Amino acid sequence: MSTLEQDIGYLRAGIRELISYLQSHELFWNLTGHPGSLPRLTLGGLLLASARAQCQSDQPQVLEEIRNHLQEMNNICLEHRAKWELKAAREMRTRLDLWQNYLLDYRRAPERFSDMYSQEVRWRVMLQLLGSECTPPEQEAKRLTMNDDLLRQFFLPGKYIWDIRLEKIFCAPPYWFLYGSLKEA
């Protein structure tokens, strides 16, 4: 799981390059000046980092910086809405592939993949966040439903699995998949 400093650093660097990213054909954008130290820029990554950052600090100046980053991101989103939605839809397909691959790997070898769930579920979280940014294409919406149905076959409802501070942002029911684990075999 990412730290507050990492999330803020990613927001800062990502928003600085967001317009160039939206105008490019790249889905995974290498952030200038941060080779290897920060994940590559995606809308899903920005949305996840911004959601996590909002609830990890209670320091007024940190919260003000986060609010400023979010306002700038929202302004860019509004100004470049068509490109934003196209990138979000394209990223949804890619994240859906990653999520589906994890679920299929788990189904083949639950003893190897069940303990990776709390990390791999970030793909599903990003799908939820991206789905709020664009209307998912019909094919992706169907695939997401099929993957949720598959997940429910192995899912054991339980306690919230991420840092408890994040629960106020990632609450059930939309994030039901963060409240439990997978069967081990």
WOJOCOR-V94494 format. One record per residue. N is the residue number from 1. RES is the residue in one letter. OMEGA is omega in whole degrees, -180 to 180 (none if undefined). Layout:
{{N,RES,OMEGA} {N,RES,OMEGA}}
This chain:
{{1,M,-177} {2,S,176} {3,T,178} {4,L,-180} {5,E,178} {6,Q,180} {7,D,179} {8,I,177} {9,G,178} {10,Y,177} {11,L,-178} {12,R,-178} {13,A,-177} {14,G,-179} {15,I,177} {16,R,-177} {17,E,-173} {18,L,-179} {19,I,178} {20,S,179} {21,Y,-179} {22,L,-179} {23,Q,-178} {24,S,174} {25,H,-177} {26,E,173} {27,L,178} {28,F,-171} {29,W,175} {30,N,-179} {31,L,-178} {32,T,176} {33,G,-179} {34,H,-177} {35,P,177} {36,G,-177} {37,S,177} {38,L,175} {39,P,177} {40,R,-177} {41,L,168} {42,T,176} {43,L,178} {44,G,177} {45,G,178} {46,L,-179} {47,L,179} {48,L,180} {49,A,-179} {50,S,178} {51,A,180} {52,R,-177} {53,A,-177} {54,Q,-174} {55,C,-179} {56,Q,-178} {57,S,173} {58,D,178} {59,Q,-175} {60,P,-178} {61,Q,177} {62,V,178} {63,L,177} {64,E,178} {65,E,179} {66,I,178} {67,R,178} {68,N,178} {69,H,-180} {70,L,178} {71,Q,179} {72,E,178} {73,M,179} {74,N,178} {75,N,179} {76,I,178} {77,C,-179} {78,L,-178} {79,E,-176} {80,H,-171} {81,R,-177} {82,A,180} {83,K,178} {84,W,-178} {85,E,177} {86,L,178} {87,K,-179} {88,A,180} {89,A,179} {90,R,179} {91,E,178} {92,M,179} {93,R,-179} {94,T,179} {95,R,178} {96,L,176} {97,D,180} {98,L,-180} {99,W,-180} {100,Q,178} {101,N,178} {102,Y,-179} {103,L,178} {104,L,175} {105,D,178} {106,Y,-178} {107,R,179} {108,R,-175} {109,A,-177} {110,P,-180} {111,E,180} {112,R,-168} {113,F,-176} {114,S,-178} {115,D,176} {116,M,-173} {117,Y,-175} {118,S,176} {119,Q,-175} {120,E,-179} {121,V,176} {122,R,177} {123,W,180} {124,R,177} {125,V,178} {126,M,178} {127,L,178} {128,Q,-180} {129,L,179} {130,L,178} {131,G,177} {132,S,-179} {133,E,-178} {134,C,174} {135,T,-178} {136,P,173} {137,P,-174} {138,E,-179} {139,Q,179} {140,E,177} {141,A,178} {142,K,179} {143,R,179} {144,L,178} {145,T,178} {146,M,179} {147,N,175} {148,D,177} {149,D,177} {150,L,179} {151,L,-178} {152,R,178} {153,Q,-175} {154,F,-171} {155,F,175} {156,L,180} {157,P,-179} {158,G,-177} {159,K,176} {160,Y,-171} {161,I,179} {162,W,177} {163,D,-174} {164,I,178} {165,R,-178} {166,L,-175} {167,E,-179} {168,K,176} {169,I,-176} {170,F,-176} {171,C,176} {172,A,9} {173,P,-173} {174,P,-178} {175,Y,-178} {176,W,-176} {177,F,174} {178,L,-177} {179,Y,178} {180,G,-177} {181,S,178} {182,L,175} {183,K,-178} {184,E,177} {185,A,none}}
